[in-house]
């Protein structure tokens, strides 16, 4: 049994049902990537996992405990962190002020210790600790969003489109950092449009379509399966 299990999850907004019985079993200490076309329900799934959207039916289990109806802030305390695609940092604040916000659940004496740890992990942020975030590049902001999420030392990190709008070089840097985070014992679940890059860094892949699982299996199998590539990655492997 994985650290995160999703059983027959049904969720949506208003009268619109987006997820139609999603099943997941996310292995601990691995990177798992979810891919699929726009409108497949990927971001809705992450919001349901973080508690921003309470499902209509089905269950979410974290480390064997049912957290289906647990509030988002309580999931943070359980060891889950979420980096959304948009609005994942406070532009008007400095780097250090953003990190302090990420440690809002911590005791005061832990905050400085955790900030120092993030500066070790992200040396570029240490150099810019007093800089206002709105003056930073997209790649630097994404690194800050990751660092802020790591302030609570989560066991599970949920990432929604971490390389959106980034250049290929910066996207590769972001994924290098994600792999480092994973190597330190963090389980990472990623929704990503850059399927090739993300799957190459992952142990396992999940393909979503029309609000449910279309396929799941080892990431390298998804990358080399001609039918999956043509249907969901948009390219055939030569």
Backbone as CSV, one residue per row, in Angstrom:
resi,resn,N_x,N_y,N_z,CA_x,CA_y,CA_z,C_x,C_y,C_z
1,UNK,0.836,-1.193,0.000,0.000,0.000,0.000,0.874,1.247,0.000
2,UNK,0.577,2.197,-0.907,1.364,3.406,-1.013,1.061,4.399,0.091
3,UNK,1.851,5.476,0.143,1.640,6.512,1.143,0.341,7.264,0.888
4,UNK,-0.081,7.347,-0.394,-1.321,8.022,-0.748,-2.174,7.082,-1.591
5,UNK,-3.403,6.900,-1.161,-4.344,6.093,-1.925,-5.608,6.885,-2.204
6,UNK,-6.067,6.804,-3.426,-7.320,7.450,-3.828,-8.239,6.357,-4.338
7,UNK,-9.419,6.272,-3.754,-10.337,5.180,-4.070,-11.649,5.729,-4.628
8,UNK,-11.880,5.456,-5.920,-13.154,5.803,-6.576,-13.582,7.250,-6.324
9,UNK,-12.658,8.189,-6.515,-12.918,9.583,-6.179,-13.794,10.256,-7.237
10,UNK,-14.886,10.839,-6.761,-15.803,11.602,-7.608,-15.853,13.023,-7.049
11,UNK,-15.592,14.031,-7.915,-15.566,15.417,-7.458,-15.882,16.345,-8.618
12,UNK,-16.265,17.567,-8.280,-16.569,18.553,-9.307,-16.950,19.877,-8.691
13,UNK,-17.504,20.755,-9.525,-17.878,22.102,-9.104,-19.336,22.337,-9.471
14,UNK,-20.151,22.706,-8.482,-21.564,22.933,-8.763,-22.216,21.678,-9.311
15,UNK,-22.885,21.827,-10.452,-23.561,20.692,-11.080,-22.639,19.892,-11.995
16,UNK,-21.404,20.364,-12.143,-20.485,19.724,-13.087,-19.573,18.732,-12.388
17,UNK,-19.655,17.492,-12.795,-18.772,16.458,-12.248,-17.528,16.371,-13.125
18,UNK,-16.346,16.514,-12.496,-15.072,16.517,-13.228,-14.351,15.178,-13.092
19,UNK,-14.325,14.643,-11.888,-13.654,13.356,-11.632,-14.698,12.263,-11.501
20,UNK,-14.498,11.183,-12.240,-15.499,10.110,-12.300,-14.921,8.785,-11.805
21,UNK,-14.498,8.752,-10.558,-14.011,7.490,-10.006,-12.522,7.271,-10.177
22,UNK,-11.725,8.283,-9.848,-10.263,8.190,-9.993,-9.685,7.250,-8.940
23,UNK,-8.701,6.457,-9.379,-7.991,5.535,-8.493,-6.498,5.861,-8.553
24,UNK,-5.873,5.984,-7.381,-4.423,6.210,-7.327,-3.827,5.383,-6.198
25,UNK,-2.590,4.972,-6.402,-1.811,4.355,-5.326,-0.381,4.863,-5.508
26,UNK,-0.025,5.879,-4.728,1.256,6.574,-4.898,2.282,5.978,-3.936
27,UNK,3.349,5.424,-4.492,4.383,4.781,-3.684,5.207,5.818,-2.929
28,UNK,5.594,5.464,-1.716,6.389,6.368,-0.887,7.793,6.523,-1.458
29,UNK,8.358,7.720,-1.291,9.732,8.051,-1.698,9.968,7.939,-3.201
30,UNK,8.923,8.065,-3.987,9.061,8.079,-5.442,8.492,9.371,-6.008
31,UNK,8.886,9.662,-7.260,8.246,10.727,-8.024,7.228,10.076,-8.944
32,UNK,5.994,10.540,-8.861,4.918,10.055,-9.726,4.383,11.230,-10.528
33,UNK,4.232,11.052,-11.829,3.732,12.112,-12.701,2.361,11.753,-13.247
34,UNK,1.454,12.731,-13.211,0.139,12.590,-13.819,0.116,13.446,-15.086
35,UNK,-0.191,12.828,-16.216,-0.296,13.564,-17.472,-1.688,13.340,-18.061
36,UNK,-1.992,14.095,-19.086,-3.282,13.957,-19.744,-3.659,15.259,-20.417
37,UNK,-4.638,15.232,-21.297,-5.042,16.443,-22.018,-5.683,17.467,-21.098
38,UNK,-5.766,18.709,-21.576,-6.486,19.749,-20.836,-7.923,19.303,-20.600
39,UNK,-8.420,19.569,-19.385,-9.781,19.177,-19.064,-9.926,17.752,-18.561
40,UNK,-8.796,17.053,-18.395,-8.853,15.663,-17.927,-9.172,15.565,-16.445
41,UNK,-9.012,16.681,-15.710,-9.299,16.663,-14.278,-8.076,16.621,-13.384
42,UNK,-6.901,16.853,-13.961,-5.654,16.710,-13.202,-5.559,17.713,-12.045
43,UNK,-5.788,18.981,-12.338,-5.699,19.998,-11.285,-6.826,19.835,-10.261
44,UNK,-8.002,19.434,-10.729,-9.110,19.168,-9.808,-8.744,18.046,-8.842
45,UNK,-8.033,17.060,-9.339,-7.588,15.962,-8.483,-6.643,16.475,-7.397
46,UNK,-5.662,17.299,-7.769,-4.735,17.821,-6.765,-5.464,18.660,-5.719
47,UNK,-6.428,19.472,-6.153,-7.199,20.269,-5.195,-7.984,19.378,-4.236
48,UNK,-8.465,18.256,-4.740,-9.177,17.306,-3.877,-8.219,16.646,-2.893
49,UNK,-6.996,16.371,-3.337,-6.021,15.739,-2.459,-5.569,16.685,-1.345
50,UNK,-5.563,17.996,-1.652,-5.106,18.971,-0.665,-6.235,19.450,0.232
51,UNK,-7.479,19.133,-0.102,-8.598,19.533,0.731,-9.244,20.842,0.339
52,UNK,-8.836,21.400,-0.795,-9.477,22.623,-1.289,-10.830,22.314,-1.929
53,UNK,-11.023,21.065,-2.286,-12.281,20.614,-2.876,-12.647,19.293,-2.198
54,UNK,-13.792,19.259,-1.555,-14.223,18.035,-0.873,-14.981,17.160,-1.875
55,UNK,-14.549,15.921,-2.052,-15.176,15.057,-3.054,-16.619,14.687,-2.719
56,UNK,-17.349,14.319,-3.738,-18.737,13.910,-3.567,-18.824,12.470,-3.069
57,UNK,-17.867,11.678,-3.489,-17.796,10.298,-2.994,-16.385,9.786,-3.215
58,UNK,-16.106,8.615,-2.647,-14.761,8.060,-2.714,-13.953,8.440,-1.481
59,UNK,-12.715,7.961,-1.428,-11.884,8.190,-0.243,-10.468,8.579,-0.641
60,UNK,-9.854,9.382,0.240,-8.437,9.717,0.136,-7.773,9.244,1.417
61,UNK,-6.787,8.375,1.282,-6.062,7.843,2.434,-4.619,8.316,2.377
62,UNK,-4.124,8.859,3.493,-2.725,9.266,3.589,-2.066,8.468,4.698
63,UNK,-1.101,7.649,4.317,-0.422,6.762,5.264,-1.431,5.898,6.021
64,UNK,-2.463,5.457,5.297,-3.463,4.568,5.862,-4.603,5.251,6.596
65,UNK,-4.521,6.580,6.768,-5.557,7.312,7.498,-6.496,7.998,6.509
66,UNK,-7.780,7.924,6.781,-8.779,8.548,5.920,-8.769,10.063,6.154
67,UNK,-8.371,10.825,5.119,-8.328,12.294,5.229,-9.318,12.938,4.260
68,UNK,-10.271,12.162,3.757,-11.185,12.631,2.711,-11.844,13.958,3.056
69,UNK,-12.224,14.135,4.308,-12.965,15.338,4.702,-12.135,16.257,5.600
70,UNK,-10.840,16.043,5.628,-9.953,16.856,6.454,-9.705,18.205,5.772
71,UNK,-9.721,19.283,6.553,-9.474,20.626,6.011,-8.036,20.740,5.508
72,UNK,-7.814,21.674,4.592,-6.495,21.832,3.965,-5.402,22.099,5.004
73,UNK,-5.654,22.996,5.962,-4.605,23.327,6.935,-4.273,22.120,7.808
74,UNK,-5.253,21.248,8.023,-4.991,20.030,8.796,-4.152,19.044,7.999
75,UNK,-4.305,19.055,6.688,-3.476,18.180,5.846,-2.016,18.636,5.863
76,UNK,-1.805,19.944,5.986,-0.435,20.445,6.141,0.191,19.854,7.398
77,UNK,-0.563,19.837,8.473,-0.067,19.279,9.728,0.182,17.774,9.619
78,UNK,-0.565,17.108,8.748,-0.382,15.669,8.538,0.888,15.370,7.733
79,UNK,1.399,16.393,7.007,2.627,16.182,6.241,2.464,16.289,4.737
80,UNK,1.462,17.047,4.287,1.233,17.248,2.855,1.434,18.726,2.535
81,UNK,2.115,19.013,1.435,2.282,20.397,0.978,1.908,20.467,-0.496
82,UNK,1.424,21.627,-0.902,0.905,21.815,-2.260,1.486,23.092,-2.852
83,UNK,2.010,22.994,-4.078,2.478,24.164,-4.811,1.574,24.324,-6.030
84,UNK,0.642,25.278,-5.998,-0.248,25.463,-7.147,0.492,26.066,-8.336
85,UNK,-0.133,25.993,-9.492,0.485,26.554,-10.691,0.548,28.077,-10.614
86,UNK,-0.511,28.699,-10.134,-0.604,30.152,-10.069,-0.665,30.614,-8.615
87,UNK,-0.245,31.857,-8.393,-0.336,32.461,-7.052,0.333,31.594,-5.987
88,UNK,1.531,31.102,-6.306,2.213,30.230,-5.349,3.268,30.956,-4.511
89,UNK,3.420,32.274,-4.739,4.271,33.115,-3.895,3.573,34.464,-3.708
90,UNK,4.072,35.247,-2.748,3.536,36.586,-2.516,4.474,37.594,-3.175
91,UNK,4.099,38.161,-4.328,5.023,39.014,-5.099,5.497,40.259,-4.358
92,UNK,4.667,40.831,-3.491,5.028,42.082,-2.834,5.958,41.875,-1.642
93,UNK,6.124,40.621,-1.216,6.988,40.320,-0.074,8.383,39.921,-0.538
94,UNK,9.322,39.939,0.378,10.678,39.486,0.068,10.747,37.962,0.091
95,UNK,11.874,37.432,-0.351,12.093,35.988,-0.312,11.935,35.473,1.119
96,UNK,12.613,36.145,2.050,12.582,35.664,3.436,11.187,35.765,4.040
97,UNK,10.466,36.820,3.711,9.100,36.956,4.215,8.202,35.852,3.667
98,UNK,8.410,35.456,2.413,7.655,34.339,1.845,7.948,33.045,2.588
99,UNK,9.218,32.831,2.918,9.581,31.611,3.637,8.964,31.602,5.042
100,UNK,8.937,32.751,5.664,8.295,32.828,6.985,6.813,32.477,6.883
101,UNK,6.169,32.927,5.803,4.758,32.585,5.605,4.591,31.075,5.437
102,UNK,5.562,30.434,4.789,5.510,28.985,4.613,5.640,28.227,5.920
103,UNK,6.208,28.889,6.918,6.392,28.241,8.216,5.378,28.654,9.254
104,UNK,4.193,29.065,8.783,3.192,29.600,9.726,2.710,28.565,10.732
105,UNK,2.839,27.276,10.430,2.387,26.246,11.375,3.481,25.864,12.372
106,UNK,4.678,26.427,12.216,5.815,26.023,13.033,5.930,26.877,14.290
107,UNK,6.588,26.323,15.288,6.950,27.118,16.462,7.975,28.163,16.045
108,UNK,7.988,29.292,16.731,8.832,30.422,16.318,10.304,30.036,16.209
109,UNK,10.785,29.219,17.155,12.211,28.873,17.126,12.558,27.943,15.968
110,UNK,11.545,27.286,15.388,11.792,26.410,14.242,11.900,27.178,12.932
111,UNK,11.260,28.338,12.870,11.174,29.062,11.601,12.554,29.453,11.089
112,UNK,13.378,30.074,11.938,14.715,30.507,11.513,15.563,29.316,11.085
113,UNK,15.418,28.219,11.824,16.161,26.996,11.503,15.769,26.454,10.131
114,UNK,14.472,26.450,9.845,13.997,25.938,8.564,14.357,26.889,7.413
115,UNK,14.332,28.191,7.664,14.740,29.144,6.630,16.210,28.921,6.264
116,UNK,17.044,28.732,7.280,18.462,28.467,7.024,18.635,27.200,6.194
117,UNK,17.810,26.206,6.476,17.866,24.956,5.719,17.499,25.185,4.258
118,UNK,16.483,26.009,4.009,16.091,26.293,2.616,17.195,27.048,1.880
119,UNK,17.894,27.926,2.588,18.996,28.647,1.938,20.147,27.716,1.576
120,UNK,20.319,26.668,2.373,21.326,25.651,2.019,20.893,24.897,0.767
121,UNK,19.607,24.587,0.698,19.078,23.829,-0.437,18.991,24.678,-1.703
122,UNK,18.699,25.959,-1.527,18.496,26.861,-2.657,19.421,28.072,-2.498
123,UNK,20.708,27.918,-2.822,21.667,29.008,-2.609,21.282,30.312,-3.323
124,UNK,20.619,30.211,-4.460,20.216,31.410,-5.194,19.232,32.245,-4.370
125,UNK,18.387,31.575,-3.610,17.439,32.299,-2.764,18.160,32.998,-1.612
126,UNK,19.215,32.383,-1.111,19.983,33.011,-0.035,20.576,34.337,-0.507
127,UNK,21.033,34.355,-1.752,21.601,35.578,-2.313,20.549,36.677,-2.470
128,UNK,19.283,36.270,-2.581,18.202,37.220,-2.839,17.224,37.328,-1.661
129,UNK,17.682,37.011,-0.487,16.770,36.874,0.664,15.960,38.136,0.947
130,UNK,16.520,39.327,0.632,15.794,40.569,0.917,15.142,41.165,-0.337
131,UNK,15.236,40.440,-1.443,14.687,40.953,-2.706,13.174,40.740,-2.762
132,UNK,12.458,41.725,-3.306,11.016,41.584,-3.514,10.773,40.585,-4.638
133,UNK,9.820,39.708,-4.427,9.620,38.589,-5.348,9.162,39.051,-6.724
134,UNK,8.441,40.156,-6.802,7.944,40.604,-8.110,9.074,41.027,-9.045
135,UNK,10.296,41.214,-8.507,11.441,41.574,-9.344,12.237,40.349,-9.794
136,UNK,11.805,39.172,-9.400,12.563,37.949,-9.701,12.053,37.273,-10.962
137,UNK,12.884,36.417,-11.519,12.514,35.675,-12.728,11.514,34.576,-12.397
138,UNK,10.867,34.031,-13.433,9.915,32.947,-13.234,10.550,31.727,-12.606
139,UNK,11.761,31.400,-13.022,12.449,30.249,-12.447,12.772,30.442,-10.982
140,UNK,13.214,31.656,-10.622,13.514,31.941,-9.224,12.248,31.882,-8.366
141,UNK,11.150,32.361,-8.921,9.879,32.297,-8.181,9.466,30.850,-7.936
142,UNK,9.677,30.013,-8.946,9.291,28.607,-8.779,10.161,27.923,-7.733
143,UNK,11.457,28.259,-7.719,12.337,27.720,-6.678,11.863,28.175,-5.301
144,UNK,11.445,29.436,-5.208,10.940,29.947,-3.937,9.661,29.223,-3.526
145,UNK,8.780,28.969,-4.486,7.544,28.245,-4.177,7.857,26.855,-3.624
146,UNK,8.851,26.185,-4.205,9.261,24.874,-3.695,9.834,25.000,-2.285
147,UNK,10.707,25.991,-2.095,11.334,26.176,-0.785,10.285,26.489,0.276
148,UNK,9.320,27.311,-0.086,8.280,27.673,0.883,7.469,26.445,1.289
149,UNK,7.161,25.586,0.307,6.417,24.357,0.604,7.223,23.419,1.497
150,UNK,8.545,23.458,1.371,9.398,22.566,2.157,9.641,23.049,3.575
151,UNK,9.169,24.245,3.901,9.355,24.770,5.262,8.759,23.841,6.315
152,UNK,7.688,23.147,5.974,7.044,22.247,6.941,7.619,20.832,6.893
153,UNK,8.668,20.625,6.074,9.268,19.295,5.904,8.193,18.242,5.602
154,UNK,7.411,18.437,4.546,6.311,17.510,4.254,6.814,16.143,3.805
155,UNK,6.000,15.141,4.030,6.307,13.805,3.519,5.852,13.660,2.075
156,UNK,4.784,14.410,1.716,4.230,14.348,0.365,4.141,15.761,-0.196
157,UNK,4.721,15.953,-1.392,4.705,17.246,-2.059,3.881,17.130,-3.332
158,UNK,2.830,17.955,-3.436,1.962,17.981,-4.607,2.322,19.197,-5.450
159,UNK,2.643,18.985,-6.723,3.082,20.071,-7.604,2.169,20.148,-8.821
160,UNK,1.594,21.324,-9.049,0.713,21.534,-10.201,1.441,22.374,-11.247
161,UNK,1.822,21.750,-12.341,2.498,22.413,-13.472,3.716,23.224,-13.009
162,UNK,4.716,22.590,-12.404,5.852,23.347,-11.876,6.705,24.049,-12.919
163,UNK,6.608,23.651,-14.204,7.439,24.299,-15.220,6.623,25.150,-16.192
164,UNK,5.379,25.449,-15.848,4.535,26.250,-16.739,5.196,27.592,-17.039
165,UNK,5.264,27.951,-18.317,5.789,29.238,-18.806,7.296,29.406,-18.592
166,UNK,8.000,28.345,-18.237,9.447,28.436,-18.063,10.163,27.971,-19.329
167,UNK,11.339,28.510,-19.574,12.145,28.075,-20.719,12.607,26.638,-20.492
168,UNK,12.968,25.926,-21.561,13.443,24.533,-21.390,14.618,24.422,-20.426
169,UNK,15.537,25.377,-20.461,16.702,25.308,-19.566,16.283,25.456,-18.108
170,UNK,15.421,26.429,-17.834,14.976,26.646,-16.457,14.083,25.497,-15.993
171,UNK,13.259,24.968,-16.903,12.415,23.820,-16.555,13.278,22.632,-16.127
172,UNK,14.381,22.417,-16.856,15.289,21.326,-16.497,15.900,21.563,-15.116
173,UNK,16.232,22.825,-14.790,16.776,23.149,-13.470,15.757,22.858,-12.373
174,UNK,14.499,23.215,-12.641,13.443,22.959,-11.657,13.320,21.464,-11.387
175,UNK,13.375,20.661,-12.454,13.252,19.220,-12.249,14.491,18.620,-11.588
176,UNK,15.640,19.203,-11.808,16.824,18.760,-11.062,16.599,18.964,-9.562
177,UNK,16.010,20.115,-9.219,15.749,20.407,-7.808,14.684,19.457,-7.246
178,UNK,13.664,19.152,-8.064,12.625,18.207,-7.617,13.236,16.834,-7.343
179,UNK,14.169,16.418,-8.193,14.835,15.134,-7.977,15.678,15.162,-6.699
180,UNK,16.325,16.286,-6.417,17.081,16.421,-5.168,16.145,16.312,-3.962
181,UNK,14.996,16.980,-4.064,14.008,16.934,-2.980,13.558,15.491,-2.747
182,UNK,13.291,14.780,-3.819,12.880,13.382,-3.721,13.983,12.505,-3.108
183,UNK,15.223,12.770,-3.482,16.349,11.979,-2.972,16.518,12.129,-1.468
184,UNK,15.979,13.224,-0.912,16.046,13.426,0.539,14.871,12.788,1.268
185,UNK,14.097,11.984,0.554,13.043,11.225,1.226,11.645,11.771,1.088
186,UNK,11.446,12.707,0.156,10.105,13.255,-0.069,9.403,12.506,-1.202
187,UNK,8.165,12.143,-0.980,7.326,11.609,-2.041,6.778,12.802,-2.829
188,UNK,6.853,12.727,-4.152,6.433,13.851,-4.990,5.405,13.370,-6.006
189,UNK,4.267,14.071,-6.066,3.229,13.802,-7.059,3.077,15.051,-7.915
190,UNK,3.301,14.905,-9.216,3.357,16.049,-10.123,2.285,15.948,-11.194
191,UNK,1.584,17.045,-11.433,0.773,17.215,-12.636,1.590,18.097,-13.563
192,UNK,1.825,17.654,-14.788,2.758,18.377,-15.647,2.400,18.232,-17.122
193,UNK,2.399,19.373,-17.829,2.175,19.344,-19.276,3.422,18.899,-20.028
194,UNK,4.600,19.198,-19.469,5.853,18.760,-20.085,6.064,17.287,-19.725
195,UNK,5.287,16.447,-20.408,5.228,15.037,-20.039,6.576,14.341,-20.188
196,UNK,7.284,14.632,-21.258,8.574,13.971,-21.500,9.538,14.224,-20.343
197,UNK,9.714,15.489,-20.007,10.662,15.851,-18.956,10.260,15.249,-17.620
198,UNK,8.985,15.368,-17.287,8.530,14.895,-15.986,8.607,13.376,-15.866
199,UNK,8.192,12.674,-16.912,8.230,11.209,-16.854,9.662,10.687,-16.788
200,UNK,10.594,11.364,-17.435,11.994,10.933,-17.370,12.545,11.020,-15.952
201,UNK,11.972,11.898,-15.151,12.420,12.065,-13.762,11.619,11.216,-12.785
202,UNK,10.626,10.497,-13.287,9.672,9.798,-12.419,9.868,8.289,-12.461
203,UNK,9.423,7.641,-11.395,9.404,6.184,-11.354,8.094,5.637,-11.923
204,UNK,7.018,6.412,-11.755,5.690,5.921,-12.109,4.920,7.030,-12.805
205,UNK,4.049,6.645,-13.712,3.242,7.616,-14.434,1.773,7.220,-14.450
206,UNK,0.917,8.226,-14.472,-0.532,8.027,-14.536,-1.066,8.886,-15.673
207,UNK,-1.809,8.303,-16.558,-2.443,9.036,-17.649,-3.914,9.205,-17.314
208,UNK,-4.376,10.460,-17.283,-5.783,10.745,-17.044,-6.450,11.241,-18.314
209,UNK,-7.701,10.848,-18.489,-8.506,11.330,-19.614,-9.966,11.290,-19.185
210,UNK,-10.689,12.351,-19.498,-12.128,12.417,-19.202,-12.446,12.139,-17.739
211,UNK,-11.594,12.651,-16.846,-11.892,12.565,-15.421,-11.648,11.228,-14.767
212,UNK,-10.872,10.366,-15.416,-10.566,9.073,-14.793,-9.241,8.550,-15.330
213,UNK,-8.769,7.465,-14.743,-7.516,6.865,-15.180,-7.688,6.223,-16.554
214,UNK,-6.776,6.543,-17.455,-6.749,5.861,-18.746,-5.668,4.778,-18.756
215,UNK,-4.587,5.041,-18.011,-3.478,4.087,-17.941,-2.575,4.483,-16.791
216,UNK,-1.948,3.502,-16.151,-0.858,3.809,-15.227,0.155,2.686,-15.267
217,UNK,1.382,3.029,-14.928,2.449,2.046,-14.963,3.800,2.726,-14.829
218,UNK,4.884,1.962,-14.926,6.226,2.551,-14.842,6.388,3.678,-15.863
219,UNK,7.048,4.758,-15.448,7.179,5.928,-16.316,7.892,5.599,-17.620
220,UNK,8.907,4.744,-17.556,9.638,4.431,-18.786,8.774,3.636,-19.765
221,UNK,7.815,2.899,-19.229,6.908,2.175,-20.123,5.990,3.142,-20.871
222,UNK,5.521,4.176,-20.159,4.672,5.178,-20.807,5.458,5.907,-21.890
223,UNK,6.718,6.208,-21.598,7.551,6.934,-22.565,7.832,6.126,-23.821
224,UNK,7.830,4.801,-23.708,8.190,3.971,-24.863,7.000,3.290,-25.530
225,UNK,5.808,3.442,-24.956,4.620,2.830,-25.544,4.096,3.715,-26.673
226,UNK,4.139,3.199,-27.897,3.786,4.007,-29.076,2.358,4.530,-29.006
227,UNK,1.415,3.683,-28.600,0.006,4.100,-28.583,-0.231,5.197,-27.553
228,UNK,0.395,5.052,-26.378,0.234,6.074,-25.347,0.880,7.385,-25.793
229,UNK,2.066,7.283,-26.390,2.751,8.487,-26.861,1.907,9.234,-27.890
230,UNK,1.366,8.502,-28.830,0.571,9.146,-29.887,-0.702,9.752,-29.328
231,UNK,-1.313,9.076,-28.364,-2.596,9.543,-27.845,-2.458,10.667,-26.826
232,UNK,-1.406,10.598,-25.976,-1.350,11.516,-24.851,-0.097,12.398,-24.812
233,UNK,0.968,12.011,-25.491,2.169,12.832,-25.512,2.292,13.599,-26.823
234,UNK,1.474,13.208,-27.808,1.428,13.946,-29.056,2.542,13.615,-30.027
235,UNK,3.402,12.666,-29.666,4.508,12.311,-30.544,4.711,10.811,-30.515
236,UNK,5.230,10.300,-31.594,5.666,8.914,-31.643,7.161,8.870,-31.433
237,UNK,7.667,7.850,-30.782,9.097,7.735,-30.501,9.778,7.101,-31.698
238,UNK,10.850,7.758,-32.149,11.594,7.235,-33.293,12.921,6.685,-32.840
